[in-house]
Amino acid sequence: MGGIAAGIFRDAVGKAQLFRSARNSGIFVSFRVIRGQISSLRPFVPTSRINIKWAASGLLPSNTIRRQHAANDHVIPHFQAHRPFLPRLAYNVRMNAEILARLVQIEKEENVEIFYACESGSRAWGFPSADSDYDVRFMYLHPRNWYLSIDVEEKRDVIERPINDELDISGWDLRKALKLLRKSNPPLLEWLSSPINYKETGSIAAQLRDAVAEFYSPVASYHHYLNMARNNYREYLKGDLVRVKKYFYVLRPLLAIRWIEAALGAVPMEFEKLVSATVDSPELKQTIADLIERKKSGAELDKQPKIPVISDFIESELERLKKSTKLEDRPKPNFERLNELFRQAIQHTRKTK
């Protein structure tokens, strides 16, 4: 079985030219659960087992192996006759190879350096279904002279590609990301905490994470998630029949608000963390867990009768939130720390093509 899985892996990975140095390029990060670099490409070596959780990506079974070598950490899958799992494994490895290949293609087409790429959708939330697409978000740098121009404010600072049934991929220039960090932009904060990193090179992303505590605004985050919950409720959960999988699009922002009200810091990407920290009712918690399992198993979650326990919670929370919530915010920090981060970053980029 190990040989079959390894063969599938080599075939898919070879197509994306992944047999380059993972340590230097950030390639292969799909197979790690921490942000250390991988020192070698030996993913199917069976050794002693340690069960770790890899629910978010659907890339590997939960039965995996972690080996630690000095400054490097490896995550190595181990298969025990998971024959039904192999088609899914082949698909996920193919998609990860395609994502990495697309990132390389974007770098060439746009003349940029992508220093960070992550998953931002249901796979990062922790409950992908069989037909879930991949929502890839990235940040990048242009050559130095691109920024040293009088028309820099007029230049486009977003890269987008057409969305297909499998892949939604887009990214922001570092300069844009830094401006949004100062505003405590919740999507950016979530990207930086994503449990699934497809690529991370250099220290820029780590410096952004370190700056989150200084620039995080509970008030800005509160209003972002409240608007999201209200809009999604209006669009998806009105009427006697509802699109059941859309419950997550209202539950997640409502639980994020509870997280903010509890002063727990920036909202995490993983849905399970929000549930564990903010849901007290055992009945509601179990109902949510059951719905997650249905979604992950690929069960049909189209229009169905409302789930009373979840609907009642959502409606009571939306009613509660009609009253103003008092949150303490801090004065917005100045730009200097972010300016310095930006200057250091472009110092290490090439001047031109």
Secondary structure, DSSP 4 states (H G I P E B T S, - for coil): -HHHHHHHHHHHHHHTT--S-HHHH-TTGGG-SSSSPP----TT----------TTT-SS-S-EEEEEETTEEEEEE--SS-GGGHHHHHHHHHHHHHHHHHHHHHHHHHT-EEEEEEE-SHHHHT---TT--EEEEEEEE--HHHHSSTTGGGS--EEE----SSEEEEEEEHHHHHHHHHTT-HHHHHHHT-S-EEEE-SSHHHHHHHHHHHH--HHHHHHHHHHHHHHHHHHHS-SSEEEGGGHHHHHHHHHHHHHHHTT--SPPS-HHHHHHHH---HHHHHHHHHHHHHHHTT---SEEE--HHHHHHHHHHHHHTTSPPP----PPP-SHHHHHHHHHHHHTS-S--
